[in-house]
């Protein structure tokens, strides 16, 4: 006998115009905004690897957490897409939601403390369109990210110029959504179709695995993703290497760079001890050590995304102009 489930028909969703927003596009950086200096010993090396990969036609894969969207640096990422420094961008479900809301109303991010107390957290009418994108993707046999990008770009959303998904669709760059069921506010909504989300996001995983299969000689960048990036990359790399090994090929010579705010200490080329809390910060053991152990290289850069991404942009574009 099945266990009882929550009756979503009883939910009351409110329009976004009634929500207070913590982030608007007025705080987003423009390409012409002054870039606050950020110095790190590895920044130049990462920029050089990106330039080399671009020259050789090798992939530059980005994996980002939602705080990258909230840092207001989308314009820099979008311009790097157009310049050929982004060949794939992988995101979690929260990225997709923030990106859609920004494209729609030029604002996003609610007060969790306020709205969870009111029983309204995440229950906003227009945001449910993200679920509709998943259903459309499932029906057409395309990825979640592609369907969302098309919805944003072809739907002429007012602030689509700020949308990573919309512009990725415009440039023909895979933007994939890697969802955990129950993680995202749209999973609260009555129109959430778990089967469609699962199928659309799994197709995105296969799209991502295909990109990883081309990573030899390329670059993988992880920004603010402590779980999604290391775990999704690990599985995709295992699949890609399994097939490559069968035909005598290898996927081992590539660069990984992790950008985060964790102040890691010690030898970042070796796994921390299991008795250390740092062992459970997955980017360290998975991205910086295990996945590059057979011939790759890794870098860790500690800093806020609002500093690191514009300065990385400055480095690759300045060198590119010389």
N, C-alpha and C positions, 0 to 999 in steps of 0.2 A: 504493500500500500504506500503510495507516494506521501511524503511529508507535506504539510501545508506550506503555501508560499504567500508572500506579501501581495496584497491586492493593490496594484498600481493605479487602478481606476479611481481610487480615493484621493490621489495626490492632487494638490492645487499648485499649478505652475503660474508664475507671475511674469509679466513682460520685463525685458531688460531695462526699460526706461525707469522702472521702479527700484533698480539696484544701484547702490553706491559702488563706484569703481575706484580701485586703488591705483590703477595705471591707465593713462591715456597717451595717445600718440604725441601729445605736447612734450612729453618727457623723452621721446625717442631721439636718438642721435641721427643727424643727417650726415651725408658724406662730406659736407662742407663745415661741419661742426669742428671746433678745435679738439684735437686728440690729446687727452692728458697723457703725459709720458709714462711709460711702463718699461722698466729694464729687467731683463732676466737673461742669464747666461745662455739659455738654450733657444731663445726666440729666433735669433738669426739662423741657427741651424735648421729649425723647423721650416722657416720661410724658404731656405735654400732647397730643402727636400721637396717642398711643394713646387717650386719653380722647375726643378729637375724633372719631377713627375709630369708636369704639364708639358715640358719640352719633348719628352719621350712618349707622350700620349698614354701615360699610365694613370690609373684611377686615383682620385683624391676623395676619399669617403669621409663624410662628416657624420658623427653621431652626437645628438644633443638632447639635453634635458630641458624641461619647461622653463627653468630660470634663465636660459639663454634668450627665450622670447621676451621674458619679462625684463631683461636687462636693457631692452630698447636698442638693440644693435642689428635689427633685421636688415636695414638698408646696406650695411657692410657685407652681410652674407649674400644678399641678392646681387650686389655688384660683383662679388667674387664668382657667383654662378655665371654671370654674363661674360666674365673674363676667362672662364675655363678653369677656375680653381676649386670647383665643386662638381664632382661627377655623380655623386649620390649623397642624399641627406636622409638619415634615419632618425626618427623621433618617437617619443612615447605618446600616449593618448592625450595627455595634458597639453603637449605642444600643439596638437591639432586643434584643441578647443580654444586655447588662447589665440592662436593664429586666425581661426575663423571669426572669433568675436572682434578682434582688432580690425579685420577686413570689413566686417559688417557695420560696426558702430564706432570704430576708432578708440575703443576702450576695452579693458578686460580686468580680471582679478577682483574677487570679492573678499570681504572680511569673513574669514572662516569663523572667528570667534563670535562675531555678531550673528551671522545667519545660521550657524548650527544651533545657537540658542533659540532662534525663532522657528527652527524647523524648515528653513527655506534654502539652506545651503545647496547650491547646484541646481535648484528647481526653477529654471528660467526658460521661458517658452522658446525663444528664437534659437537658443543654443542647441536644441534638439535637432536642428538641421544636420548636425554632424552625424547623427544616427541615420538620417536619410541618405547621406553620402555612402555610408556602409552598405545599406540595402541596395542602392543603385550599383555599387561596385560588385556586389554579390550577383545581382541579376545579369550584369554584363560580362562577368568573368574578368574584371580588372582589379587593380589594387585599391585599397582604402585611400591611400595618399593621392593617387591619380584622380580618383573620383572627387575627393575633396578639393583638390587644386582646380579641377575643371569647374566645379560648382562655384568656386570663388572667382575664377578668372572670367569664365564665360557668363557667369551670372551678374557681371558688372557690379560687384559689391563696391560701395563707395570708397573704401580705403584699401583696395586690393594692391596698391603699389607697395604697401607695407607687409604683404603676405608672403611668407616663405613658400607655402604650398602653392599658392596661385602663380607665383613667378617661376617656381620649378616646373609647373605644368606648361607655362608659356615657353620656357627654354627647352622643354623635352628632357628634363633631368628627373630621374626617379626620386621621389620623396615618399618614404615609407613610414607607416604607422605601426608600431609594435605595442599592442594593447595587452593589458592584464585585466581580465574581467572583474569588475567591481572596483577598479582603481579610479575610474573617471566619473565626473559628475553626470555625464550623459547616460550612464548606466542606471541612474535613478529614474529616468524618464519612462513614461508609459509607451513611447514609440521605440524603445530600445529592443532590437532584435539580436539576441546573443548569437544565433547561428550565422546571421549575416556578418556581424562584426568579426566573429571567429574566422569565417571563410575569407573575408576581405583582408584581414590582418595577416592570416597565414599566407595568402598569396603575396603580400608585401614581404613576408619573411623569405619566401622563395626568390623574389626579385632581389632582395638584399644578398642572399646567398650567391646568386648569379654574379652580382657586382664583386663580391669577395673572391669569387673564383678567378677574377682577373687581377687580383691585388699584387701579384709578383712585380716588384719594382715600384710599387705605388706607396701611398700614404694613407693612414687612417688617423683621424683626429676625433678625440672624445672630449666633449665640453659638458661638464656638470651632470654626468650620468653615472651614478654609483652602482646601479643595478642593470638597467636595460642595456647599456652599451657593452659592458663586459660579458654579460650572459648571452645576448643575441649574437655578438661577434664570435664568441667561443663556439657556439653550435654551428654557425654558418661556415666558419673556418674548418671545422672538422669535416663537414660535408664536402667542401671544396677540395680539401686535401685528400680525402678518400678517393674521389674521382681522379684527381691529378696523379696520385701514386699508381693507379692502375695503368696509366699510359707512360709511366716513367718520368713524370714531371713533378716539380716542386713549387710550393707557394710558401716561401720562407724568407725571401729577401725583400722586406718592406719596412717602412718606418711607422711607428705608433707614437702619437703625442697625446698625452692626457693633460687637460686643463681643468683645474678644480681649485677649491679654496681650502682643502685639507692641508695643513702644514706638515707634510711628511718628512721624517728624518731618518737617516741611516742610509744603507746601501740599497738604492732603488732598483738595482739590477738583480737583486736576490730576494726571494720571498721572505717576509717577516715570519717570525716564529708563531706557531699556532697559539701560544700563550699570550701573544701580543694583540691588543685590540686592532692594530693596523692590519692584521692578517685578514680581518673581515671587511676591510675596505677593498672591494673586489677589483677596482681598476689597478691596484698595485700588483697583486699576484697574477691576475689574468691578463691585463693589457700590457703592463710594463715588463713582465717576466715571462710567463708561460708561453704566450702566443708568439713571442719573438725569439725564443730560445734556440731556434735552429738556424739562425743566420740573419735575423732582423735586428733592429735597433729601436730603442724607446727613449722618450724624453718626458719629464714631468714638469709642468709649469704651474706654479701656485699663484693665483690672482683672480680678481673679480672679472667676470665676462665683459663688463662695460669698459674694462681696461685692456684685457688681453686680445679680444677680437679686433677692435679698431687698430691696435698697434701691430697685430699680425697682418692686417689689411695694408697698413702703411708700408710695412717691410716688403711684402710681395709686389705691391704696385709700384713702389719707388724703384726697386731693382728692375722691375719689368720695363720701366720707362728709360732706364739708363742705356 
